[in-house]
Amino acid sequence: MTKLLLNIHCQQDAIIGIASEVDILDIAVNTKQELQGFEETLCALGGKVQLSLTVGVPLFNFHIDSSLLSRIDFLRIRTKKSRQGLDWSMLKQLAHLQKTILLINTDEIEKEDWHLLLQYSGTAGLYGVMLESYRENSHCLIKKYAITEIARFVEEARCIELAVGLGGTLEIPDIPRILAYHIDIIGFSVKNMARVGMTDLKKDIRLIRLLISLDRDMVADKMKIDMGTDRILVSDFKLPMYIGVYAHEHKKKQMVCFNVAVDIARVSVNPKNMSHIFSYDIILDRIHNLIALGHIDLIETLAEQIAAFILSYPQARRVTVRIEKLDLEPGAVGVEIIRTKEGKHSFL
């Protein structure tokens, strides 16, 4: 299950985090004085919640007693501007002592370097990697990169058996989109939450916790009371893609129009937050990711994949998927399929 990490800055943040059942409290340490403060926090919070320490490699080399590692649950190491700035032999030693996570700072590391950092992390035996952006002027991670780029990063990390996380500048509506990839850690920073409009820390953390904890069994329990259905619509979503069985369709992209209608079981008579709804972004992201996989022969295949994915969510009762090629005469040609929960569908 996905863990919620909260990067805190004071004791009050820690109190709110524990009360909201945050899985991991993280403290970033930049100086020797801050490190002493972290040891005081260890004494105060030890055993109440999992603790993470975020440091740069130089600080660890000169100031951190290795015995500290046995008192924390995760050690997160900040990246330099390139993989050459890291002491990989030292990271390999740390990985034998504690669950070590490499933080890939998206403000400084170009996505072209993600692949090599993942490979080096896997070779060093690290526990995991996280994409993060914590600067005050950082763009939201989901807005800075295409969802297909993030999905590719997650998949590659999985292939080399690394735990994977996303964190930093995130917003509450990003959570359902991220959870679709079954990542291991979602990280929020108290400092950055206020910058993106989350001003009530206690309320916002509880909602974040609820969204991450909202597993399929919990949704199923809420659906035991029949409150009817709502319809989620994605209309006239047009994208270029490689599709078709003819030779020329393998060489040139053509415009394709997607229309999706999903009947969703209601879980609240008075929806007020993201935990009460089904996010249409999940549908858009899935379409983007399927297109990114490359050429598809049949639009029927694509329609079935979209429908099966949507119906894998317990609150989805019925889905209609219409896909049309727009570059062919007369005006458009395509297919429309209707699938219901009663059918046997797999997560594709």
N, C-alpha and C positions, 0 to 999 in steps of 0.2 A: 504493500500500500504506500502511496505517496506520503512523504513526511513534509511537515511545514517547519521551515527554519525562519527564525526571526532574528535579524541583526539589531542588537539593542545598544543604547548609549547611557543608560542610567538604571538605578535600582528600581525606579517606578516602572520603567519599561519591562523589567524582568517580572515584577509582580503581576502586571497585566498579562504578560505572555504565559505565565504559569496558570493564572486563573482561566485563561482562554484555551488551555490544553494544547499549547504549542509543543511540537515534538522536540525541537532543538532550539536552544538559545545560543546565539553566536555573538561573540565580542571580538571586534577588530582591535588589534594592538599595534601601535606604531612606535612607541618609545619604551624605554626601560621602566619609566615611572608608571605608564599605563599597564605594563606587565605586572607590576606589584599590585595594582588595583584589581587585575584579573584574578590573582591568587586570593585576594580577599573575597571576591565574588564566588570563587570555588568553595571556600569555607562556608559561605552563606547559603549557596544553592546546591551544594553537593548532594546528589541523590534525589532531588526533587524533579529534575528534568535533565534530559541529555544536554551536554554542553559542548560547544564548538569554539575553538580558538582560531582566529584568522590572523596570520602574520606574513611578513615578507621574509624571504630567505636570510638576508643579512641579520635581522633581529634574532632569528632563531639560532643562527650560528654562534652568536656572541653572548646572548643573554638568557637563553632558555635552558633550564636544567632538564635533562632528558627524563627525570623522574616525574616531571609535570605531565608527561604524555599518559601516564597510567591513571591520571585523575580526570582526564577529559575523554570525550567519546569520539570526537572528530578533530582533525587538524587540517585547516584549510590554508593552502599556500598560494599567495598572489603571484601571478606571472609578471615577468618583465616584458619588454616590448617584443622580444623574440625568444625562441626556444634556447638560443645560445646564452641568454642571460641567466639560465637556471643551472644549478649544480645537480645534474641528474643522478650522480652517484650518491649524493647526500639524500636526495628524495627517495632513492631505492632503499637506503638504510631506514629512513623514517617509515616507509611503507611496511617494514617488518615489525615496527613498534606500535603503530597506531593507524587507524583508518585515515589515510591521507587523501585529501581532495585537492586537485589543482584547479584554481580559479582562472578562467580565461577571461581577461578583462576586455570586453568588446569595445571599450573606448580607445584601446591601444593596440589590440591584436586584430589584424585583418583576417577576414574569414578564409582567405587563401592559406593561412597558416594553421587553421583548425585541424586539418588532417594530420599534419606532422606532430602537433602537440598531442593529439589522441594516440598516435602510434608510440611516441616516446613515453606517454603515461602508462600505456599498456605494458610496454617492455620493462618499465621500472616497477611494475607491480602495484601501482597506486590503486586505492579503493575506487576513486571516481574522478569525474571532472564536472565543472559547472560553468556555464556561460553567465557572466554577470556584467552589469553596468551600474556603477554607484555614484558617478560624478553628478554634481548639481545640474549640469547642463546636458546630461545624458538623455538620449532619446529612449523611449520605451522600447524594450527589447523586441517585442512583437511588431512594432512599427518600423524599427530600424532594418530588420531583415525579413525577407519573404518567409512565410510559414514553411514553404518547401525547403528552404535552406536550414531552418531549425530542425525540421523533420529528418533531413539527411544527417545532420550532426548527431541527433539522438540515435538513429539507426546504426551509424558507424560506431558510436561508443558501445552500443549493445553488442555489436559483432565482436569486439575485442574484450568483452566481459567487464566493462567499466560501469559502475553506477553513474547515473547522469542526472544533472540538475540544471534548472534555470532560475535566475534570480536577479536582484537589483531593482531596476526601474520597471515595475510591473503594475498593472491595474487589475481591479477585481474582475472585470469582464474577460480578462485574459485567462483566468483559471480554467474554465471549462475547455477552452481550446488547448491548453497545455496538457490537461488531464487525459485528453484523447490519445496521447502518446505514452501514457503509463510511465512517466518519469519517476525517479526515486525521490527527488527533493525539489520543492518549490521554495525559493527564498525571497523574503521581503525585508526591507530595511526601514526601520522606524523613521529615520531621517528623510528618506525619499518618499515615504507614503504621504506625508503632508504636501510635498511638492506636486503630487499628481492628484490632489484634491481629497485625500483621505485625512480628514482633520479630527475625527473622533476615533482615537486609537483603539479604545476598548471595544467600541461597536464594530469597527472595521475588521479588527483581528478576529472577533467572534464570527463574523460573516465569512471571512476567508477560511477559518477553521471548519465551518459548516460545509462550505463548498468542497473542500478537499476530502472531508469525511463522508460526503454524500455518495456512498458506494451504491451498488446496484441493489443490494438487499434492503438498504434503508429506503430507497425509492420505491421498491416493491411494497414495502410495508405501508407507505403513504398512499399507495394506489389501491389498497384494499377497500377504501371508501370510494365508491364510484361518484365522482364529481363531473363526469362527462369529459369531453375533449375540446381542445383548442387546435386550430390549424396554423402551422408555421409555413410561411410562403417564401420561396426564393423565385423571383420572376425575372425572365429575360436577362439572365446572367450569361454574357457573351465573352468567349475566350477563344484565341487561336490555338489550334492543336493539330498534331499529326493523327489522322484517323481515316480508315478506309482500306479496302482490299486491293484496289488498283495500284499499279506501280507508281503512277504519278502522285498518288496520295501519300506515298512514303517520302516524297521529296519536298513537298510543299505543304505548309500549314494551311488550314482552312478554318473559317469562323464557325463556331458551334455555339448554339444557344441552349441553355439549361433552364428548365422550369421544374421546381420540386415543391410538392405540397405534402406536409406531414401532419397526421392527426396525432396529437400528443395528449396523453392522459393528464388531466389537471391534478396538481398536488396541493393546491390552495384555492380557497374561494376568494381570497383577496391578495393577489400577488404583489409583493412589495420589494423583493430583492432577487438577485440572480439565482438563489436556491429554489425559487418557485417557478422557474421557466426553463425552457429548452433553447439554448443559444443557436441562432441561425448561423453564426460564425463557424460552428462545427461543420455544417453542411458545406459552406463555401471553402473551408480549409480542405475538406476531403476531396472536393472536385479538383482543387489546385494540385493536391498531392498525387492524385491518380493521373492527371495530365503530365505531371513532371516525370512519371515513370517511363514515358516514351510512347512510341507509336502503338495504337490500338486498332485492330482490324475492324471490329464490329461495334457500332454504337449500342447494340443490345448488350454486349459484354459490359460496357461502361455503365449502362443503366442498372444492370443487375448488381454490380459492385457498389454503386451508390446506395441502392435500396437495401442491400444486405447490411451495409455499415450502419445506416440509420436505424434499422430494425434491431440491431444488436443492443440498442439502448432500451432499457425496460419500459420507459414511459412512451415509446413510439408504438402506436397501434396499427397505423396504416400509412403507406407512402405511395405517392404517385410521382414518377420520374418521367419527364418528357425531354428528349434530346433531339435537336434538329441541326442538320447541316445547312448553312445559310448561303453557301457559294454555288449551289446547284439549282437548276431550274426545276419546277416553275418558280417558287419563291423560297421554299424550304422543303426538305425531306427529312424524315426522322422516325422515331418510335416513341411510344408512350407505354409504360408498364405500370401496373397497380399491384402492390404486394401488401399482404397483411401479416400480422403477428402469427397467425395460425400456420403459415407456411414454414418450411424448414429452411432457415437461412444461416449462413456462416459469416463470421467476421472476416472479410477479405481485405 
